[in-house]
Structures are given as C-alpha cells and as structure tokens.
Amino acid sequence: MARKTITGLSQRKGLWHIDKKINGERLYESTGTGDRAEAERYLIHRLEQIRQQKVYGLRQVRTFCDAATRYLLEHKDQPSIHLTALCLQQLDPYIGAMPLTHIDDQALEQFIKDRKAGHVEPDGKVKKGVSNRTINIALERAIRVLSMCARKWRDDERRPWLDSVPMIAKLEEKRSSRKPYPMSWDEQSILFGELPDHLHKMALFKVNTGCREQEVCKLRWDWEIAVPELGTSVFLIPADFGGRHARSGVKNGDERLVVLNSVAKSIVEQQREINRE
C-alpha cells in the first residue's frame, strides 16, 4: 500500500515550508529542512502543539523573531524605526530562533563578544569592533521588544506573551567611551581646512547656529523671516521638515528657531549672492 503523504508542505529554494489551515487559522512557516520526512515530522509536532494549546490551554511558544517582527510592524511609523530594524537584524542570528523565555544574559554573550571583536562580511569586507555604547543600543532594542511581550501583547486566552522582562545587563560606557571636549580654535582651523569649500561653509554655519546635520543640508529660503529692526533675519524650521528620513524632523518635535550671529549671517549672505547669479 502506498504511503499517505501529509498535505500542507511545499518546497521553495530547497527547504520545505508549511502552509496549512487549522481550525480556520493559517499556519505558515519554514520547517528549516530540505528532507521531506523530517519536514513531515516537524509539521506533526507543530500540529500537536496547536492541539494542546486549544485543548489544554498551553501557551504558544513564540520566538524572539516573532516578537521582533510584530514590533517592527506596529512601530513602522516611528522616525527611528530604521535603526531599530538594523539592531534587530544584528540580533537575529543569535537569538531570533530562541523562545522568548530563553533570552537572558547568557543568550546574548556571543552577540556581545562578536560585536566587540568585529567580523568579516560574506563579501569579504572587514567590520571593525564597535563601542560598548553601540552594543547597548541593540540591547536596549531587545529589552524594549521583550517589554512589549510582557506588558502589552496577549494571546487568545488573554495571557501575556512573556510573564516578566528578564534583567539584561548592559555594558559599562563611562570608562570605555572617549570624553567629548570643545575644540580649540587651532583644531577647528585645521579640521575646517581639510574640507572642500561647500562643506567648509556648512560646517561653519553649523557650529555658529547649533543646527543639526539635516537642518543645515535642507535649509530653505522660504523659512527665512526678516527682522528689519535688527537688520538681520532668522530661520524658522518646521517641526516635520523631513530630516534624514521622510518621517523625521526636528529632534524634539517642535519648530526650531535659528538665530544668526555675524558669522552665520555672512554665510547666508554669500549663499544669497550665489543664488541670485
């Protein structure tokens, strides 16, 4: 008698994928194997998991990848979502397939070690090790996702995805980071002397107004407001001017008033003359 095969499996790029409806709900995921028999065993295992969840009320085992995907979808309109996506992408090879309950300091040890030491990309490009602050930014994103699992997201039985947020330790930053300091006039002259003319003007305008990078790059004439009583003008940057990304703008979300000192005003006048030509 011919062996009856299990339906709901299809092969793509050498791997078997599940695409099956169970009690009106769709199960769609990769089995992680190219062997048909192993893929069938995995599907049977997943079907039994779902049955136990329905019959006995057992909690569904969710991975960090499941949580990270939901977080990115729910927060896709955040101005900094591209940075969050990058951090979660860096974490995925290390904890993406782990159940949420297994994520702790030990699970993140290898991620921290590799990020400190650096690595070689598949194209052969060498990535240098990063600072503790850069690693902490990724850890903070992981903690934020886990917090949503414990405090907001619920399953069909109104149970949280995670009972509590693990205490993930972050790296020390104060002693390992380089201290900022104000440049001397000589240092500024040396640095600005290395810049081409257009960047020299932009940098000079920036240090004399305190504007952020994209506020300088995207400054518009129609934001200028004349102040005839003082014989000068100011710029009023809209809160949603765009910035580096379409959804970003002024950092604090308010309009930004740019007051010009004599140096900044001279740069604006130079650009005005160029604009008239």
C-alpha positions in Angstrom: 0.0 0.0 0.0 1.3 3.4 -0.9 2.4 5.7 1.9 0.0 8.5 2.5 1.8 11.9 2.5 0.9 14.8 4.7 -0.6 17.8 2.9 0.3 21.4 3.6 4.0 21.2 2.6 5.6 22.9 -0.3 9.3 23.2 -1.3 11.0 26.5 -2.0 14.7 27.1 -2.5 15.5 23.7 -1.2 13.5 24.0 2.0 10.1 22.6 2.9 7.6 25.2 4.1 4.2 24.7 5.9 1.1 26.4 4.5 -1.9 24.8 6.2 -5.2 25.9 7.7 -6.1 24.6 11.1 -9.5 25.4 12.6 -9.8 28.4 10.4 -6.3 29.7 11.3 -3.3 29.7 8.9 0.0 28.0 9.8 2.7 29.5 7.6 6.3 28.9 8.4 9.5 27.2 7.3 10.4 23.7 8.6 14.1 24.6 8.3 14.9 21.3 6.4 15.1 20.0 2.8 14.3 16.5 3.9 10.6 15.6 3.3 10.4 13.0 6.1 11.9 15.4 8.6 9.6 18.2 7.4 6.6 15.9 8.0 7.8 15.1 11.5 8.1 18.8 12.2 4.6 19.5 10.8 3.2 16.8 13.0 5.0 18.3 16.0 3.6 21.7 15.3 0.0 20.3 14.8 0.3 18.6 18.2 1.5 21.9 19.8 -1.5 23.7 18.4 -3.9 21.0 19.5 -2.5 21.1 23.1 -2.9 24.9 23.1 -6.5 24.6 22.1 -7.5 21.7 24.3 -5.3 22.2 27.4 -4.8 25.9 27.2 -1.0 25.6 26.9 0.8 28.8 26.0 2.1 29.1 22.4 5.9 29.1 22.2 6.9 32.3 20.5 10.4 33.2 19.3 12.2 36.5 19.5 11.9 36.7 15.7 8.1 36.6 16.1 8.2 39.4 18.7 10.7 41.5 16.7 8.5 41.2 13.5 5.4 42.3 15.4 7.3 45.2 17.0 8.5 46.5 13.6 5.1 46.3 12.1 3.4 48.1 14.9 6.0 50.8 15.1 6.7 51.3 11.4 5.9 55.0 11.6 8.5 55.8 14.2 11.2 58.1 12.8 13.9 55.9 14.2 12.4 52.6 13.1 15.2 52.0 10.6 17.8 52.0 13.4 15.6 49.6 15.4 15.3 47.3 12.4 19.1 47.3 12.0 19.6 46.4 15.6 17.1 43.6 15.5 18.6 42.3 12.3 22.0 42.2 14.0 20.5 40.2 16.9 18.5 37.8 14.8 21.3 35.2 14.0 22.0 34.9 17.8 18.5 34.9 19.4 16.0 35.1 16.6 15.0 31.4 16.8 15.1 31.3 20.6 11.8 31.1 22.6 11.2 34.3 24.4 11.6 32.6 27.8 15.2 31.6 26.9 16.5 35.1 26.3 18.9 36.3 29.0 22.4 37.5 29.5 23.8 34.1 28.6 21.9 34.0 25.3 23.4 37.4 24.4 27.0 36.6 25.4 28.1 35.6 21.9 26.4 38.6 20.2 28.3 40.9 22.6 31.6 39.1 22.1 31.3 39.2 18.2 30.3 42.8 18.1 33.3 43.8 20.3 35.7 41.8 18.2 34.4 42.6 14.8 33.8 40.2 12.0 34.1 39.5 8.2 31.1 40.1 6.0 30.2 37.4 3.3 31.6 39.8 0.6 35.0 39.8 2.4 34.6 43.3 3.9 36.0 43.5 7.4 33.8 45.1 10.0 35.7 46.5 13.0 34.6 46.0 16.6 32.1 48.6 18.0 31.9 50.5 21.2 30.0 49.5 24.3 27.5 52.3 23.6 26.7 50.8 20.1 26.2 47.4 21.6 24.0 48.8 24.4 21.8 50.5 21.7 21.0 47.0 20.3 20.4 45.5 23.8 18.0 48.4 24.6 16.0 47.5 21.5 15.9 43.8 22.6 14.7 44.9 26.1 12.0 47.1 24.5 10.7 44.2 22.5 10.6 41.9 25.5 8.8 44.6 27.5 6.1 44.7 24.9 5.8 40.9 25.2 5.3 41.1 29.0 3.3 44.3 29.3 1.1 44.7 26.3 0.8 41.7 23.9 -1.7 39.0 24.8 -2.6 35.7 23.2 -6.1 34.4 22.5 -6.5 33.5 26.2 -5.5 37.0 27.3 -2.2 35.8 28.7 1.0 37.8 28.1 3.5 36.5 25.6 6.1 36.6 28.4 5.5 36.5 32.2 8.2 39.0 33.0 11.0 41.0 31.4 14.4 39.5 32.0 17.1 41.6 33.7 19.5 42.0 30.8 22.8 43.7 31.8 24.2 46.4 29.7 27.8 47.2 29.2 29.7 49.9 31.1 30.0 53.1 29.0 31.6 55.8 31.1 35.1 54.5 31.4 35.3 52.9 27.9 34.0 55.9 25.9 36.1 58.8 24.8 35.2 62.0 26.6 33.9 64.9 24.4 35.7 68.2 24.6 35.5 71.6 22.9 37.9 72.0 20.0 40.4 74.8 20.3 40.5 77.5 17.6 43.6 75.9 16.2 42.0 72.5 16.0 38.9 73.9 14.3 41.1 75.7 11.7 43.0 72.5 10.9 39.8 70.5 10.6 37.9 73.0 8.5 41.0 73.5 6.3 40.7 69.9 5.2 37.1 70.4 4.0 36.1 71.4 0.4 34.6 74.9 0.2 30.9 73.9 0.3 31.4 71.6 3.3 33.5 74.3 5.0 30.7 76.7 4.8 28.1 74.2 6.0 30.3 73.2 9.0 31.0 76.9 9.9 27.3 77.6 9.7 26.6 74.5 11.9 29.0 75.4 14.7 27.7 79.0 14.8 24.0 78.1 15.0 23.9 74.7 16.7 21.8 73.2 13.9 21.8 69.5 13.3 23.2 67.9 10.1 19.9 67.7 8.1 18.7 71.1 9.3 21.7 72.6 7.6 21.5 70.3 4.5 17.8 71.1 3.9 17.6 74.7 5.0 15.2 76.6 2.7 14.9 80.3 1.7 11.1 80.3 2.4 11.9 79.5 6.1 13.7 82.8 6.4 12.0 85.6 8.4 13.3 89.1 8.2 13.9 91.1 11.4 14.3 94.7 10.0 14.5 96.3 13.4 17.8 94.5 13.9 18.9 94.5 10.3 19.1 90.7 10.2 16.9 87.6 9.7 16.2 84.3 11.4 15.1 80.9 10.1 12.1 79.0 11.4 12.5 75.3 10.6 9.1 73.4 10.6 8.9 70.5 13.0 8.2 68.0 10.2 10.7 69.2 7.6 11.8 65.7 6.9 15.4 65.4 8.1 17.4 62.3 7.2 14.3 60.3 6.6 10.8 61.2 5.4 9.2 60.7 8.8 11.9 62.5 10.8 12.2 66.2 11.5 13.3 68.5 14.3 14.5 66.3 17.2 12.1 67.5 19.9 9.1 67.6 17.5 8.8 71.5 17.8 9.6 74.2 15.3 13.2 75.3 15.6 14.2 79.0 15.6 17.6 79.5 14.1 19.2 82.8 15.3 22.1 84.1 13.1 25.3 85.5 14.6 27.6 87.6 12.4 29.4 84.5 11.1 26.2 82.6 10.2 24.7 85.7 8.7 27.7 86.3 6.5 27.4 82.7 5.2 23.7 83.2 4.4 24.5 86.4 2.5 27.2 84.6 0.5 24.7 81.9 -0.5 22.1 84.5 -1.3 24.5 86.1 -3.8 25.3 82.8 -5.4 21.5 82.1 -5.6 21.0 85.4 -7.5 23.6 84.6 -10.1 
